[in-house]
Amino acid sequence: MTTHTHETAPTQFVEARGVRFAYRRFGKTGGVPIVFNQHFQGTLDHWDPAVTDGLAKTREVILFDNAGVAASSGETPSSFQKMAANAVAFISALGLKKVDILGFSIGGLVSQEITLQAPELVRRLILVGTGPRGMDMSTSQSSSIFAKTYEPAEHLWLKVHFSPSEASQAAGFAFLERKLRRRDRDPLVGQQTIDAQLAAIGEYLAYQKVDGHLDYLKTIRQPTLVVQGSNDVIIPTYNSFVLQQTLPNAQLIIYPDANHGSFYQYPELFVAHASLFLDG
């Protein structure tokens, strides 16, 4: 067991494909590590310590900034396939032969592409608040939520991750308190990363017009846990049903009165569910 936690793990760097990747690594060593893939505009410091430290009690946790994001060098590519290729290069540069993958939001899209590109690398897959290629965004409020100005700026994540209910908002403030404890923080993403991530989302949505656009999911045979909130206003909840129904070996958990960041609203419950799944 390493002595570091989410709050104290040093930021390290490793080079691959001409990119200097920033990452943090902590938890119980000796088993299969779990690699986290982050949401839109997210960095090393946008994860919930209750989730990362909870999982780190029984396995090694690896957080990283993909190419061009925050403290990592290079440019963020404008496709999830290219982001996945960079992620595979990062994992390989750490000398890892087998990992579990957790992907949140657009990190879930990257995680699917990692699994397609390097199936021998991925043992199990957790997809949180995400969807498939060509996902249905017809009821998404993402554009309007991100277009607004928030004071303080961190309150954006109360709208993105939590429902309007009193209980969910209280969980949101507790999440913000946890995530802001760390003092030496990752820089925020730049405009190049934001523009590239938006372009990648647009490319993924265009798959709606392609016949058989969900067929790729049938080739992902790793055991998969799909986690979602009952009313995700960023990537609508329906998309998680599509994932579970189409992936050959998937199960679905929906948390009540929850939005995009459902696992941040119920961190202890999520850690228990995720640990059961990963140990299965």
KOLBA-911949 format. One record per atom (N, C-alpha, C): x, y, z. Coordinates in steps of 0.2 Angstrom, whole numbers, padded with zeros to 4 digits, always signed. Atoms other than C-alpha are relative to their C-alpha. Example, Ala and Ser with C-alpha at 12.3 -4.5 7.8 and 13.67 -1.06 7.14 Angstrom:
BEGIN
+0004-0006+0000;+0062-0022+0039;+0004+0006+0000;-0004-0006-0001;+0068-0005+0036;-0004+0005+0003;
***
This chain:
BEGIN
+0004-0006+0000;+0000+0000+0000;+0004+0006+0000;-0004-0006+0000;+0007+0017-0005;-0003+0005+0006;+0002-0004-0006;+0006+0030+0009;-0004+0006-0003;+0003-0006+0003;-0001+0043-0003;-0008-0001-0001;+0007+0000+0002;-0019+0048-0006;-0002+0005-0005;+0002-0005+0005;-0029+0059-0018;+0003+0006+0001;-0002-0007-0002;-0024+0074-0009;+0008+0001+0000;-0007-0001-0001;-0005+0070-0007;+0004-0003-0005;-0004+0004+0005;+0000+0059-0022;+0004+0006-0004;-0004-0005+0005;+0014+0069-0032;-0002-0001-0007;+0001+0001+0008;+0011+0073-0050;+0006-0002-0003;-0006+0003+0003;+0023+0063-0060;-0001+0001-0008;+0000-0001+0007;+0027+0063-0079;+0003-0006-0003;-0003+0005+0004;+0030+0050-0092;-0001+0002-0007;+0000-0002+0007;+0034+0052-0111;-0002-0006-0004;+0002+0005+0005;+0025+0043-0125;-0003+0004-0006;+0003-0003+0006;+0021+0047-0143;+0002+0008+0000;-0002-0007+0000;+0030+0064-0140;-0004+0004+0004;+0004-0004-0005;+0019+0069-0126;+0002-0002+0007;-0002+0001-0007;+0024+0072-0108;-0007+0000+0004;+0006+0001-0003;+0009+0065-0099;+0001+0001+0008;+0000-0001-0007;+0005+0071-0081;-0005-0005+0003;+0005+0005-0003;-0002+0058-0069;+0002+0000+0007;-0001+0002-0007;-0004+0053-0051;-0002-0007+0001;+0000+0008-0001;-0003+0035-0044;+0000-0001+0007;+0000+0002-0007;-0008+0029-0027;-0005-0006+0001;+0004+0006-0002;-0017+0015-0018;+0004-0006+0001;-0003+0006-0001;-0014-0003-0015;+0003-0004-0006;-0004+0003+0006;-0001-0011-0027;-0001-0007+0000;+0000+0007+0001;+0000-0028-0033;-0005-0004-0004;+0006+0003+0004;-0016-0031-0042;+0000+0004-0007;+0001-0004+0006;-0023-0024-0058;-0002+0007+0001;+0002-0007-0001;-0023-0005-0058;-0006+0002-0003;+0006-0002+0004;-0038+0005-0063;+0002+0007-0002;-0002-0006+0003;-0035+0020-0075;-0006+0004-0001;+0006-0005+0000;-0047+0035-0074;+0000+0004-0007;+0000-0004+0006;-0052+0044-0090;-0006+0006+0001;+0003-0006-0003;-0059+0062-0087;-0006+0003-0004;+0006-0003+0004;-0075+0072-0092;+0003+0006-0004;-0001-0006+0004;-0076+0087-0103;+0003+0006+0005;-0003-0005-0003;-0064+0101-0097;+0003-0002+0007;-0002+0003-0007;-0059+0089-0082;+0008-0001+0000;-0007+0001-0001;-0041+0088-0075;+0001-0005+0006;-0002+0004-0005;-0032+0078-0062;-0004+0002+0007;+0003-0002-0006;-0041+0088-0049;-0008+0001+0000;+0007+0000+0001;-0059+0086-0055;-0003-0006+0002;+0003+0006-0003;-0061+0069-0048;-0002+0001+0007;+0003+0000-0007;-0070+0065-0031;+0005-0004+0004;-0004+0004-0004;-0057+0060-0018;-0004-0005+0004;+0004+0005-0003;-0071+0050-0010;+0000-0006-0004;+0000+0006+0004;-0071+0039-0025;+0007-0003-0001;-0007+0003+0001;-0053+0038-0029;+0004-0003+0006;-0003+0002-0006;-0047+0036-0011;-0004-0007+0002;+0004+0006-0002;-0061+0023-0008;+0002-0006-0004;-0002+0005+0004;-0056+0013-0023;+0008-0002+0002;-0008+0001-0001;-0037+0015-0018;+0001-0004+0006;-0001+0004-0006;-0040+0005-0002;+0001-0007-0002;+0000+0007+0002;-0041-0011-0012;+0004-0001-0007;-0003+0001+0007;-0032-0007-0029;+0004+0006-0001;-0004-0006+0002;-0020+0005-0037;-0004+0004-0005;+0004-0005+0004;-0028+0021-0044;+0005+0004-0004;-0004-0004+0004;-0020+0030-0059;-0005+0005-0003;+0003-0005+0003;-0026+0047-0064;+0005+0004-0005;-0005-0003+0005;-0019+0056-0079;-0004+0005-0004;+0002-0005+0005;-0021+0071-0091;+0002-0003-0006;-0002+0003+0007;-0022+0065-0109;+0003+0006-0003;-0004-0004+0004;-0012+0074-0122;-0004+0007-0001;+0002-0007+0001;-0014+0093-0122;-0004+0003+0006;+0005-0002-0005;-0025+0093-0106;+0004+0002+0006;-0003-0003-0006;-0019+0104-0091;+0007-0001+0000;-0007+0000-0001;-0002+0099-0086;+0004-0005-0005;-0003+0004+0006;+0001+0087-0101;+0002+0004-0006;-0002-0004+0006;+0011+0093-0116;-0004-0002-0006;+0003+0002+0006;+0006+0092-0134;-0007+0004-0001;+0006-0002+0002;-0011+0096-0142;-0006-0005+0001;+0006+0005-0001;-0028+0088-0138;-0003-0001-0007;+0003+0001+0007;-0034+0079-0154;-0007+0001+0000;+0007-0002+0001;-0051+0082-0161;-0004-0006-0001;+0004+0006+0001;-0057+0064-0161;+0002-0005+0007;-0001+0004-0005;-0060+0051-0147;+0005-0006-0001;-0004+0005+0002;-0051+0038-0157;+0008+0002+0001;-0007-0002-0001;-0035+0048-0156;+0002+0001+0007;-0001+0000-0007;-0037+0052-0138;+0001-0007+0003;-0001+0006-0002;-0039+0034-0135;+0007-0003-0002;-0006+0002+0002;-0023+0030-0145;+0006+0003+0005;-0004-0004-0005;-0014+0043-0133;+0000-0004+0007;+0001+0004-0006;-0021+0034-0118;+0003-0006+0000;-0003+0007+0001;-0015+0017-0124;+0008+0001+0001;-0007-0002-0001;+0002+0025-0126;+0002+0001+0007;-0002-0002-0007;+0002+0032-0109;+0000-0006+0005;+0000+0006-0004;-0003+0016-0101;+0006-0005-0001;-0006+0004+0002;+0010+0006-0111;+0007+0003+0003;-0006-0003-0002;+0023+0019-0106;+0002-0001+0008;-0001+0002-0007;+0020+0014-0087;+0002-0007+0001;-0002+0007+0000;+0024-0004-0092;-0005-0004+0002;+0005+0004-0002;+0007-0010-0088;-0003-0004-0006;+0002+0005+0005;+0001-0026-0097;-0008-0001+0000;+0007+0002-0001;-0017-0027-0090;-0003+0006+0005;+0003-0005-0005;-0028-0013-0082;-0008-0001-0001;+0007-0002+0001;-0046-0009-0078;-0001+0007-0002;+0001-0006+0002;-0053+0006-0085;-0007+0003+0002;+0006-0004-0002;-0065+0019-0078;-0001+0006-0005;+0001-0006+0004;-0072+0032-0090;-0006+0004+0002;+0005-0005-0002;-0083+0047-0085;-0002+0005-0005;+0003-0005+0005;-0094+0057-0098;+0004-0001-0006;-0003+0002+0006;-0083+0059-0113;+0006-0004+0001;-0005+0005-0001;-0070+0049-0104;-0002-0007-0001;+0003+0006+0002;-0082+0035-0106;+0000-0002-0007;-0001+0001+0008;-0081+0037-0125;+0007-0001-0001;-0007+0002+0001;-0062+0037-0124;+0001-0007+0002;-0001+0007-0003;-0063+0021-0113;-0002-0005-0005;+0002+0005+0005;-0073+0012-0126;+0005-0001-0006;-0005+0000+0006;-0061+0017-0140;+0007-0004+0002;-0006+0004-0002;-0046+0011-0129;-0001-0007+0000;+0002+0007+0000;-0055-0006-0127;+0000-0003-0007;+0001+0002+0007;-0058-0007-0146;+0008-0001-0002;-0007+0000+0003;-0039-0003-0150;+0004-0004+0004;-0005+0004-0004;-0031-0013-0136;-0004-0005+0004;+0004+0005-0005;-0043-0027-0130;+0004-0004+0004;-0004+0004-0004;-0029-0037-0123;+0002+0004+0006;-0002-0004-0005;-0025-0022-0112;-0005+0000+0006;+0006-0002-0004;-0042-0020-0104;-0003-0006+0003;+0003+0006-0003;-0048-0033-0091;-0008+0002+0001;+0007-0002-0001;-0064-0024-0085;-0001+0008-0001;+0001-0007+0002;-0073-0008-0089;-0006+0003+0004;+0005-0004-0004;-0083+0005-0079;-0002+0006-0004;+0002-0006+0004;-0093+0018-0089;-0005+0004+0004;+0004-0004-0005;-0101+0032-0079;-0003+0006-0004;+0003-0006+0003;-0113+0045-0086;+0002+0001-0007;-0002+0000+0007;-0109+0041-0104;-0005-0003-0005;+0004+0003+0005;-0116+0034-0120;+0004-0003-0006;-0003+0003+0006;-0112+0026-0137;+0002+0005-0005;+0000-0004+0007;-0107+0033-0154;-0007+0001-0002;+0006-0002+0003;-0121+0042-0161;-0005+0001+0006;+0005-0001-0005;-0129+0045-0144;-0005+0005-0001;+0006-0004+0001;-0146+0053-0142;+0001+0006+0005;-0001-0006-0004;-0143+0071-0135;-0006+0005-0001;+0006-0005+0002;-0160+0078-0140;-0003+0003+0007;+0002-0004-0006;-0164+0082-0121;+0005+0002+0004;-0006-0003-0004;-0147+0087-0116;-0001+0007+0001;-0001-0007-0002;-0145+0104-0107;+0007+0002+0000;-0008-0002+0000;-0126+0104-0109;+0001+0006-0002;-0002-0006+0003;-0125+0118-0120;-0002+0006+0004;+0002-0006-0004;-0135+0130-0110;+0003+0000+0007;-0003+0000-0007;-0127+0125-0093;+0007+0002-0001;-0007-0002+0001;-0109+0127-0100;+0000+0007-0002;+0000-0007+0003;-0114+0144-0108;-0001+0005+0005;+0001-0005-0005;-0118+0152-0092;+0006+0002+0004;-0005-0002-0004;-0107+0161-0080;-0002-0001+0007;+0002+0002-0007;-0106+0155-0062;+0005+0004+0005;-0004-0003-0005;-0100+0164-0046;-0001-0003+0007;-0006+0001+0002;-0090+0156-0039;+0000-0005-0006;-0001+0004+0006;-0084+0147-0055;-0002-0008+0001;+0001+0007-0002;-0084+0130-0046;-0008-0002+0000;+0007+0002+0000;-0103+0131-0045;-0003-0003-0006;+0002+0003+0006;-0104+0126-0063;-0001-0008+0001;+0000+0007-0001;-0101+0108-0057;-0006-0002+0004;+0007+0002-0004;-0117+0109-0045;-0005-0001-0005;+0005+0001+0005;-0127+0111-0061;+0001-0006-0005;-0002+0006+0004;-0117+0098-0071;-0001-0007+0003;+0000+0007-0003;-0116+0084-0059;-0006-0002+0005;+0005+0001-0005;-0131+0086-0047;-0007+0002-0002;+0007-0002+0002;-0150+0087-0048;-0001+0006+0005;+0002-0006-0004;-0159+0102-0041;-0003-0001+0007;+0003+0002-0006;-0166+0093-0026;+0005+0003+0006;-0004-0002-0005;-0160+0099-0009;+0005-0005+0002;-0005+0006-0002;-0152+0082-0005;+0006+0000-0005;-0005+0000+0005;-0143+0082-0021;+0005+0006+0000;-0005-0006+0000;-0136+0100-0020;+0004+0000+0006;-0004+0001-0006;-0131+0096-0002;+0006-0005-0001;-0005+0005+0002;-0121+0081-0009;+0005+0004-0005;-0004-0004+0004;-0114+0093-0022;+0005+0005+0003;-0005-0005-0003;-0107+0106-0010;+0005-0005+0004;-0005+0005-0003;-0099+0091+0000;+0005-0002-0005;-0005+0002+0005;-0091+0085-0016;+0005+0006-0002;-0005-0006+0002;-0084+0103-0020;+0005+0001+0006;-0004-0001-0006;-0077+0104-0002;+0006-0006-0001;-0005+0005+0001;-0068+0087-0005;+0005+0001-0005;-0005-0001+0006;-0061+0091-0022;+0004+0006+0000;-0004-0006+0000;-0054+0108-0017;+0005+0000+0006;-0005+0001-0006;-0044+0101-0002;+0007+0001-0002;-0007+0000+0002;-0028+0099-0012;+0002+0007-0002;-0003-0007+0001;-0017+0114-0013;+0004+0001-0006;-0004+0000+0006;-0005+0110-0027;-0004-0003-0006;+0005+0003+0004;-0018+0109-0040;+0002+0000-0008;-0001+0000+0007;-0018+0105-0059;-0002+0006-0003;+0003-0006+0004;-0020+0120-0071;-0006-0002-0003;+0006+0001+0004;-0036+0122-0079;+0001-0001-0008;-0001+0002+0007;-0038+0116-0097;+0000+0007-0004;+0000-0006+0004;-0035+0129-0111;-0005-0001-0006;+0005+0000+0006;-0046+0134-0126;+0001-0005-0005;-0001+0005+0005;-0037+0122-0138;-0003-0007+0002;+0002+0007-0002;-0042+0107-0127;-0008+0000+0000;+0007-0001+0000;-0060+0114-0125;-0003-0001-0008;+0002+0001+0007;-0062+0116-0144;+0001-0007-0003;-0002+0007+0002;-0054+0099-0148;-0005-0005+0003;+0005+0005-0003;-0066+0090-0136;-0007+0001-0003;+0006-0001+0003;-0081+0099-0143;+0000-0003-0007;+0000+0003+0007;-0076+0094-0161;+0000-0008+0000;+0001+0007-0001;-0074+0076-0155;-0007-0002+0002;+0007+0002-0001;-0091+0076-0148;-0004+0001-0006;+0004-0001+0006;-0098+0083-0164;+0001-0006-0005;-0002+0006+0005;-0089+0069-0174;-0004-0006+0003;+0003+0006-0003;-0096+0056-0162;-0008+0000-0001;+0007-0001+0001;-0114+0063-0163;-0002-0002-0007;+0002+0001+0007;-0113+0062-0182;-0001-0008-0002;+0001+0007+0001;-0113+0043-0181;-0007-0002+0000;+0007+0001+0001;-0132+0044-0179;-0002-0002-0007;+0002+0000+0007;-0133+0045-0198;+0003-0006-0003;-0004+0006+0003;-0122+0029-0200;-0004-0006+0002;+0003+0007-0001;-0131+0012-0202;+0004-0004+0004;-0004+0005-0004;-0126+0000-0189;+0005+0003+0005;-0005-0003-0003;-0117+0013-0179;+0001-0003+0007;-0001+0003-0006;-0120+0003-0163;+0004-0007+0000;-0003+0007+0001;-0112-0013-0170;+0006-0001+0004;-0007+0000-0003;-0095-0009-0163;-0001-0002+0007;+0001+0001-0007;-0102-0011-0145;+0000-0008+0001;+0001+0007+0000;-0105-0030-0149;+0007-0003+0000;-0007+0003+0000;-0086-0032-0151;+0003+0001+0007;-0003-0001-0007;-0082-0026-0133;-0003-0005+0005;+0002+0006-0004;-0083-0042-0123;+0002+0000+0007;-0002-0001-0007;-0075-0036-0107;-0006+0001+0004;+0006-0001-0005;-0087-0037-0092;+0000+0008+0001;+0001-0007+0000;-0094-0019-0091;-0005+0002+0005;+0004-0003-0005;-0102-0009-0077;-0002+0007-0003;+0002-0006+0002;-0113+0005-0083;-0004+0003+0006;+0002-0003-0006;-0117+0018-0070;-0003+0007-0002;+0003-0005+0003;-0129+0032-0072;-0005+0003+0005;+0005-0003-0004;-0141+0045-0063;-0006-0001-0003;+0006+0001+0003;-0159+0044-0065;-0003+0005-0005;+0002-0006+0005;-0160+0061-0074;+0006+0004-0002;-0006-0003+0002;-0144+0065-0082;-0001+0005-0006;+0002-0005+0005;-0146+0082-0091;+0006+0002-0004;-0006-0002+0004;-0128+0082-0099;+0000-0006-0006;+0000+0006+0004;-0128+0064-0107;-0006-0004+0002;+0006+0002-0002;-0146+0059-0106;+0000-0008+0002;-0001+0007-0003;-0149+0043-0095;-0002-0006-0005;+0002+0005+0005;-0157+0034-0110;+0006-0004-0003;-0006+0002+0004;-0140+0032-0118;+0003-0006+0004;-0003+0005-0004;-0134+0021-0103;-0004-0007-0001;+0004+0006+0002;-0149+0009-0107;+0003-0003-0006;-0002+0002+0007;-0143+0008-0125;+0007-0004+0001;-0006+0004-0001;-0125+0003-0119;-0001-0007+0003;+0002+0006-0003;-0132-0010-0107;-0003-0005-0004;+0003+0005+0005;-0143-0018-0120;+0004-0002-0006;-0004+0002+0006;-0130-0018-0134;+0007-0003+0002;-0006+0004-0002;-0114-0023-0125;-0001-0007+0002;+0002+0007-0002;-0113-0042-0123;+0000-0002+0007;-0001+0002-0007;-0108-0042-0105;+0000+0006+0005;+0000-0006-0004;-0114-0027-0096;-0006+0000+0005;+0005-0001-0005;-0124-0023-0081;-0001+0008+0002;+0002-0007+0000;-0133-0006-0077;-0002+0001+0008;+0002-0002-0007;-0134+0003-0060;-0003+0008-0001;+0002-0007+0000;-0145+0019-0059;-0002+0002+0007;+0001-0003-0006;-0144+0030-0044;-0006+0005+0000;+0006-0004+0000;-0160+0039-0038;+0001+0008+0001;-0001-0007-0001;-0162+0058-0039;+0007+0002-0001;-0007-0001+0002;-0146+0059-0048;+0001+0003-0007;-0001-0003+0006;-0139+0069-0062;+0007-0003-0003;-0006+0003+0003;-0122+0067-0072;+0005-0003+0004;-0005+0002-0004;-0111+0065-0058;-0003-0005+0006;+0003+0004-0005;-0121+0051-0049;+0005-0003+0005;-0004+0004-0005;-0106+0042-0042;+0003+0005+0005;-0002-0005-0004;-0101+0059-0034;-0005+0001+0006;+0006-0001-0005;-0118+0060-0025;+0000-0006+0005;+0000+0006-0004;-0116+0042-0019;+0006-0003+0000;-0006+0003+0000;-0098+0039-0017;+0002-0006+0003;-0001+0006-0004;-0098+0026-0004;-0003-0006-0003;+0004+0005+0004;-0111+0016-0013;+0003-0002-0006;-0004+0001+0006;-0102+0018-0029;+0006-0004+0001;-0006+0004-0001;-0086+0012-0022;-0002-0007+0002;+0002+0006-0002;-0095-0003-0014;-0002-0004-0007;+0002+0003+0006;-0103-0007-0031;+0005-0002-0005;-0005+0000+0004;-0088-0004-0041;+0005-0006+0002;-0005+0005-0002;-0077-0015-0030;-0003-0007-0001;+0003+0006+0002;-0089-0029-0031;+0001-0003-0007;+0000+0001+0007;-0089-0028-0049;+0007-0002-0002;-0007+0001+0002;-0070-0027-0051;+0003-0006+0003;-0003+0006-0003;-0067-0041-0039;-0004-0007-0002;+0004+0005+0002;-0080-0052-0048;+0004-0005-0004;
***
